[in-house]
Amino acid sequence: MRALAQLLLSHNKLLSLAGIPTYPPLSLLYVDHNGLRGVNGTLLASLGRASLRMGDNPFHCDCQVLGLSRHARSSSRVLDWPEGYRCQGPAALRGAELSSLRLPQCDASPALLNVLLLFVPVLVSLSLARRCAKRHRAHRQFTVSQSDPSGKNG
């Protein structure tokens, strides 16, 4: 495997690229005309300077596929771009070119998502703490009134 530089897997029935070797670095990866619905961003990053031919697959156009689109726009090493890269699903996007694909739900910045992921649990925790404190005060008042029915202390 040390000498592996080109991996030509066109016209197979691949459904996934799991197990594709990323070391040693490939110079060429052909996986066009398969059954691939998407590609892992980690794999794209690991390909580095490899030329990639991945068109004519039944891409499911979601946020993950946008990673392939960004990679292709920033690299001259994605072959047959954009002609061979079209959405197969969902039905509303069938036939759309990945190069012109816009999915507003995927536009949230990672920083915003991180803030939301931190903020929501904090907000839930504060709400629960407030409810617990309220119940504790009510329980304490009930206990005091039960021990001194006249309402007088002493």
C-alpha positions, 0 to 999 in steps of 0.5 A: 500500500505504500506505493498506492497513488491512484485509486480508480473505482469508477462505474462500481456500485459503491454506496460509501467511501468508508475504508478509502485509504488516506495514507499514503496520500493519493494523487488521484481518486476516481469514484464517479458513476457509483451510488454515492449520496454524499461524502464525508468532510474528513475524507475531503480534507484528507485528500489534500492535493489529490485530483477527485472525480466524483460526478454522476453519483445520486447525491442527496443534497443536504448540508453534508453535500455543501461541503463537497460543493465548497471543496470543489469551488476552492480547488481546481482538482475536482474533475468534471465540476460542475456538470456531473454533480447534480442532486438526485434527492430530495425530490424538490432539488432533483436535477439541481447542480451542486455548484448553485445549491443554496440551503438556508438551513445550513448557513448558520455559522459554527460560532452561532451554533456553539453559542446556542449549544452552550446557551440552551443548557444554561437557560434550562439549568437556571429555569430548573434551579428557579423552580427547585428554589420556589418549591423549597421555599413553599415546602419550608413555609408549609413546614413552619406553619405546621409546627406553629399553627397559631402563626406565632414563633415562640 
